[in-house]
Amino acid sequence: KSAAGELVLPYLTLFERCMACRMFFHVFANEQIIALCLDRHRTRVGQILKEWAPKWAAVGMDLSCLDITADYIFKEVPDKNINLGMPRLVFVDGKDWLIAPKGNDSTIEKSTYSSKTEKTSARSLTFSSAAGLVFEWA
């Protein structure tokens, strides 16, 4: 207890913060629930996510060179999603990167035209699985 008689909580360890972020992505996508589990304020959970989410993303990018199959994606869906009757899904996001046009080949120009940017572009897709694994495909 503090001098004022208030209960002072110990600091969360590195591992606890890492797992709190993982738990946010894997089990409870709600800062308030994680805060209740950790007996912390919701804003502290936001700070933990700000610290650890980029690290988990980096792990996902390191794993992006793996050959991820549809069978693997189905097997790694969290049990909570299945128990709640949620669909097996993967979130897809894409980005179009501007590239230099090839004026001498109309076939390449037509195949690289992006309606999103209305210019010649290359597209990359990012897949995020229900368990938090992020990987890219281009």
Backbone torsions as a table, in degrees:
resi	resn	phi	psi	omega
1	LYS	NA	152.2	178.3
2	SER	-80.6	175.1	179.1
3	ALA	-61.4	-29.0	-179.9
4	ALA	-84.2	1.6	179.0
5	GLY	85.4	8.1	179.1
6	GLU	-86.1	147.6	177.4
7	LEU	-72.6	125.5	178.9
8	VAL	-105.9	120.3	-179.1
9	LEU	-81.1	142.8	176.5
10	PRO	-68.4	157.1	176.9
11	TYR	-64.1	148.5	173.9
12	LEU	-76.1	137.6	178.3
13	THR	-72.0	166.9	176.8
14	LEU	-56.5	-45.0	-179.4
15	PHE	-63.7	-42.7	179.8
16	GLU	-62.5	-40.5	178.4
17	ARG	-67.3	-41.4	178.4
18	CYS	-60.2	-46.5	-179.0
19	MET	-71.1	-31.2	176.7
20	ALA	-62.6	-41.2	178.3
21	CYS	-66.6	-43.8	179.4
22	ARG	-62.5	-40.2	178.8
23	MET	-63.2	-36.7	178.0
24	PHE	-60.1	-45.2	-178.2
25	PHE	-76.0	-33.3	-170.1
26	HIS	-93.5	-34.1	-172.0
27	VAL	-121.3	-59.6	-175.0
28	PHE	-118.0	104.4	177.8
29	ALA	-85.8	51.7	-177.6
30	ASN	-147.3	117.7	-177.1
31	GLU	-61.1	-34.6	-177.5
32	GLN	-64.5	-40.9	179.5
33	ILE	-65.8	-44.4	178.0
34	ILE	-61.3	-41.5	179.5
35	ALA	-61.0	-40.5	178.1
36	LEU	-65.5	-40.4	178.8
37	CYS	-63.1	-38.0	-176.7
38	LEU	-91.1	-5.5	-175.8
39	ASP	57.5	45.8	178.6
40	ARG	-129.6	168.7	176.6
41	HIS	-77.3	150.9	-179.5
42	ARG	-56.7	-35.7	-179.4
43	THR	-66.8	-28.6	176.3
44	ARG	-67.8	-36.8	176.4
45	VAL	-64.1	-39.8	176.4
46	GLY	-60.0	-38.9	177.5
47	GLN	-65.7	-40.3	178.5
48	ILE	-63.5	-43.9	179.2
49	LEU	-63.3	-39.7	179.4
50	LYS	-63.4	-34.6	179.8
51	GLU	-77.0	-43.4	-169.4
52	TRP	-98.5	-24.7	-179.3
53	ALA	-59.2	-43.6	177.4
54	PRO	-63.0	-30.9	179.0
55	LYS	-69.5	-42.4	176.6
56	TRP	-65.8	-35.0	176.9
57	ALA	-63.9	-39.9	178.6
58	ALA	-63.2	-38.9	176.5
59	VAL	-61.9	-43.2	178.2
60	GLY	-61.6	-38.5	179.2
61	MET	-69.4	-35.8	176.2
62	ASP	-63.7	-35.1	-179.8
63	LEU	-81.7	-7.5	-174.9
64	SER	-67.1	-15.5	178.3
65	CYS	-81.1	-8.0	178.9
66	LEU	-74.8	152.4	177.6
67	ASP	-82.8	93.0	-178.4
68	ILE	-84.1	122.4	-178.6
69	THR	-102.7	162.3	177.5
70	ALA	-61.9	-35.8	178.7
71	ASP	-60.7	-42.6	178.4
72	TYR	-63.2	-44.1	-179.1
73	ILE	-59.2	-43.3	179.9
74	PHE	-66.2	-36.8	-177.9
75	LYS	-73.7	-25.9	-175.4
76	GLU	-94.8	8.7	175.6
77	VAL	-65.9	131.1	-179.7
78	PRO	-59.2	142.4	179.2
79	ASP	-56.9	-34.6	-179.3
80	LYS	-59.2	-40.6	178.5
81	ASN	-62.8	-42.4	-178.7
82	ILE	-67.6	-44.7	-179.2
83	ASN	-62.0	-33.0	179.6
84	LEU	-84.6	-1.0	179.7
85	GLY	74.6	19.9	179.6
86	MET	-75.1	148.4	-179.8
87	PRO	-69.6	152.9	173.6
88	ARG	-77.2	115.1	-175.7
89	LEU	-141.9	159.4	175.6
90	VAL	-129.9	131.8	178.5
91	PHE	-81.8	134.4	-178.2
92	VAL	-119.0	132.6	175.7
93	ASP	-133.6	146.6	-178.4
94	GLY	-132.3	157.6	177.0
95	LYS	-139.4	138.0	175.3
96	ASP	-104.1	126.0	-179.5
97	TRP	-104.6	126.9	179.3
98	LEU	-65.5	138.1	177.0
99	ILE	-129.1	163.9	-179.8
100	ALA	-71.1	130.3	-179.6
101	PRO	-69.0	147.9	176.9
102	LYS	-104.0	88.9	-174.8
103	GLY	-65.2	-18.4	-175.5
104	ASN	-91.6	-2.3	-179.7
105	ASP	-136.1	104.3	-176.3
106	SER	-68.5	-27.7	179.2
107	THR	-64.5	-44.7	179.2
108	ILE	-66.7	-40.0	178.4
109	GLU	-61.0	-42.3	179.8
110	LYS	-68.0	-39.1	-176.7
111	SER	-77.2	-18.9	179.5
112	THR	-105.7	6.5	178.6
113	TYR	-71.5	134.3	179.0
114	SER	-114.2	123.7	176.4
115	SER	-72.4	-18.7	179.4
116	LYS	-71.1	-45.4	-179.3
117	THR	-100.9	-12.9	-175.3
118	GLU	57.9	33.1	177.6
119	LYS	-144.7	177.4	175.5
120	THR	-73.6	123.7	-173.6
121	SER	-145.8	161.6	170.5
122	ALA	-111.7	144.1	-176.2
123	ARG	-112.9	137.6	171.1
124	SER	-124.4	144.1	179.9
125	LEU	-115.5	141.7	176.2
126	THR	-117.1	126.7	178.3
127	PHE	-107.0	134.2	175.5
128	SER	-121.1	119.5	-178.2
129	SER	-81.8	167.7	-178.7
130	ALA	-63.3	-26.5	-179.9
131	ALA	-89.3	2.7	175.4
132	GLY	98.6	0.3	177.5
133	LEU	-74.0	127.9	-179.3
134	VAL	-115.0	130.8	177.3
135	PHE	-145.2	157.1	-176.1
136	GLU	-113.2	154.1	175.3
137	TRP	-141.2	132.7	-179.5
138	ALA	-129.5	NA	NA
